[in-house]
Amino acid sequence: MLPLVEITATGHGRTWSGERFIDSAIGHRLAYLGHETTADEQRQRTTIRLGDPVTGLAADITLTAFPGTGVLRSQVRLTNEGDTPLRVENVSSLAFGGIVDSEGSLDGLTLHWADNDWLAECRWRQADFRDQVVPLSRSAHGHEGRGCFERYSQGSWSTGRHLPMAALTAGPGRAWLWQIESSGGWRYETGEREGAAYVALFGPDDAHHQWHQVLAPGEDFTTVPAVLVGTRAGGLDAAFGELTSYRRRIRRDHPDHASLPVIYNDYMNTLMGDPTTEKLLPLITAAGAAGAEVFVVDAGWYDDDAQGWWDTVGAWEAAPNRFPGGIQEVMDAIRRHGMIPGLWLEPEVVGVRSPLARTLPPEAFFRRGGIRVTEHGRHHLDLRHPAARAHLDQVVDRLVDDWGVGYLKLDYNVNIGPGTENGTESAGAGLLGHHRAHLDWLGSLLDRHPGLVLENCASGGLRMDYAQLAVTQLQSTSDQQDPSRYPPIAAAATTAVTPEQAAVWAYPQPHFSTDEIAFTLTGALLGRIHLSGFLDRMDAQQSALVRSALSVYKGVRAQIPGALPFWPLGLPSWDDTWIASGLRGSSATLLTLWRRAPVTSGRSNAPHPPHTHGADDGARTITIPHLRGTRVQPTVLYPAISDATADWDPANGHLTISLPRPGTAVLLRLGTDPEGANQVE
């Protein structure tokens, strides 16, 4: 078995050298010193104290379990109780082993992980465990292998390459799903050890994130949290359900999680960073008439610079040339139409041509090697510095108190690299320190302005981690502008974020066909609607189709915060033609199905071909196990014009759905009573 905690420190490496971070010398030496358990109705917390007799390093690992669930949360606190400084290079938040299939083998294990990229978020992949961790005949060599399967973040986009989560499954029932809660660097590894699979979860480390932490005698360091979900039945769907419930437990309470207002945002495929009073007023009128409840003025509202706004941001003052009557005229118009005003903000950056780049002290910015860091025309604030924090406090308080803003879209469009070196600290330690200060700052905003809604965005979903999502209310899932490319992102987003926090763009346009308008709107109806598009230019029929979608959403949104996600066709591949995702609620099951036209990927010999599920004849039969044996009525909720047909076989739990044309989608309700519209046979 693995040690409870794996720790590498300079001068104290590993007992078996290789790419793995397990088998550390300190981890091997850690001895049990005692434990303490506390419990209430919500959770049981056990802290196990370990000690290294050589260095004097103490490790307190706190394991939190939630009664009635298969969730375990772990965090480690290191304290140097020795006589000399210790330079820690990595420390696990959670390490566990002994994973085998029902036959006691590794051959039946499947590995699941998620690639993540700009415009292509939440792309889950799977492979046989033995395809990634090959058998090496340990008995012939007397040693374990030196390698492992690993994924890790790079720079300040925590999910710019992969999601900080993955899973192992064994057959249709067993699953081990994990999540690392870090915005400041993370890494996981899995491999073979002593005939079983192991998993080790880490925050930032020296090899991948330029992180190390020098602990002088008496100093301590606490790791980022990590979570393990284990299920014996239900496989990945059940594990993601448990993880969804856990995420709801740990996040900050906020009324937005229950009210789920419809958000119109002027950016995507619409004004694209070029808002003016003249352009906004018709959109405000149309959005209010459609049923939107929040109106967000996105990027560009501060742009009055002939050379462009990108490298001048930082002061966050309204541009007079864009708003001749003042931006308050726009804010007032939003309120008159019954909506809450919102604004886009990118608080952590200051443009190189902004006056703030010269007036704020040098220590308020990220620096490496004594030089201020610059990336894509921006400097980066270090929110541990009081001047940086005071500046942003003043900005947000002005927007909320003086302008009446109730929603802030907080974006983050640069990857600043490994971090900042403040004095002798490592760059990775500086990045983690900044992010912890950033989370504290976000919490302080909500303390002062409890009704304020904060959206977490980083060029879409490039910081989609539960360090930030435990504080912020929404997550932008993508910047994807092609509605035919969005379905696999929208369907898989609930693996990374709770449905009520998953903001999906719906951007109907007056030049779209009826099918295209319904297609883009349907994909957002089981999460959070980010409505956009030139609604003011639509004809009566198109406007009615938009209003109908928002009306349907308002009818089902009360079910979303308590529902659990599932994927009856499996997690989607990028080029799948048929995609399905659903929410399992207490009173009904809601299901979205997309039928896309075949997507040409341009790849030959693709290692992960699309899920074709047989010939594409316009119909699919899918299994919904939790409804097997139940007589439910399939009801089309949206679109009202749908010519979809559905048939339910209760004995086998089979739903046969027909979507006659590619490029169409439908939202179904499966309930014991025929609520909704357009009941189908």
Secondary structure, 3 states (H helix, E strand, C coil): CCCCCCEEECCECECCCCCCCCCEHHHHHCEEEEEEEEECCCCEEEEEEEECCCCCEEEEEEEEECCCCCEEEEEEEEEECCCCCEEEEEEEEEEEEEECCCCCCCCCEEEEEEEEECCEEEEEEEEEHHHHCCCCCHHHHCCCCCCCEEEECECCECCCCEEEEEEEEECCCEEEEEEECCCCCCEEEEEEECCEEEEEEECCCHHHHCCCEEECCCCEEECCCEEEEEECCCHHHHHHHHHHHHHHHHCCCCCHHHHCCCEEECHHHHHCCCCCHHHHHHHHHHHHHHCCCEEEECCCCCCCCCCCCCCCCCCCCCCCCCCCCCHHHHHHHHHHCCCEEEEEECCCEEECCCCHHHHCCHHHECEECCEECCECCEEEECCCCHHHHHHHHHHHHHHHHHCCCCEEEECCCCCCCCCCCCCCCCHHHHHHHHHHHHHHHHHHHHHHCCCCEEEECECCECCCCCCCCCCCCEEECCCCCCCCCCHHHHHHHHHCCCHHHEEEEECCCCCCCHHHHHHHHHCCCCCEEEECCCHHHCCHHHHHHHHHHHHHHHHHHHHHHHCEEECCCCCCCCCCCEEEEEEECCCCEEEEEEECCCCCCCCCCCCCCCCCCCCCCCEEEEECHHHCCCCCEEEEEECCCCCCEEEEECCCCEEEEECCCCCEEEEEEEECCCCCCCECC
